[in-house]
Amino acid sequence: MEISSIIAAIVIGIVIGILGRLVVPGRQHIGVIWTILIGIVAALIGTALASAFGVADTDGPDWIEWVIQIVLAAIGVAALDRAKSGGRTHR
């Protein structure tokens, strides 16, 4: 893995993590590093799922792949926030 691939994964992880956080309603009590890590994992899994469904490489922007990645990031953010809060709901 080249350094440019690592940097690209981090940048994509930041974007996906932030978008995933924006989708989840309310305030999340997780840090920036967790958001980035969730975004990176969601981007990797989302790319694998998009490839499995045959929608990873399309002409133009890969909107379906992005949606899959953002949904996975939102699920990850909500799950980690819930785990860190002990299952309590926030108002």
Helices and strands as residue ranges (DSSP letters): H 3-23, H 32-53, H 63-84
